[in-house]
């Protein structure tokens, strides 16, 4: 993933990109998740043709390029 995309993902308050696990991690619990940020992150990934899937606690696992 490009540095620009990573920087954009790390710009969110309630989510953080972890390069070691290739995941965007929700920093709150599932009931307090910020859905606006979640949707913005999925939009960034879609715009950059990055394949992903949702995991527990509304985390996003990066699978690679589409």
N, C-alpha and C positions, 0 to 999 in steps of 0.2 A: 504494500500500500504506500502511496506517496506521502511525503512529509506534510504536504498541504492538507490532505485528508485527515491525517493523524492529528495535526494541530487543530483542525476544525472540530474533530471529535472530542478533543481534550478541552475545548472551550465551554463545555456544558458544566453547570454547577452540580447536577445530581448524577452524572454519569462520567466514567473515566475509562479510557482505552488502556488495556493491559497488553503490551506487546508480547510478553512471554506466553500468554495463553491465547492471543488473538481474539480477545473478547472485549466488548464494551460493557462494563459492569455498572449496575444500578447501585448507587451508594446508600440508598435507603431501603427499607423493607418493601415487600411487594404491595402492601396496602397504601403506602405513602409515595409510590413511584410517580414521577412527574411525566405524565403521558404526553404533554406537549413536547418536551425534550425528546422523549422516546420516538415520537413521530418525526421530529426534525432529524434525528439521527438516521432513521430508516430512509428518509428522503435523501440525505447525503450519500448513503450507501447505494441507493438505487441510481442516483445521478451519476455516480462513478462506476456503475456496473460491477458492484461488489456483491458477491453471493454471501448470504448470511442465513442464520436460523435463530429462533428464539429459544432461550433456555429458562431454567427456573429463576425466579425472582426478577423477571423481566430483564434479563441480561441478553445480550446479542452476541452470538458466536460467529466470527468471520470465517467463511469457508474458502474464499478465494475470488478470482475474477469470474464474471459470467461469460 
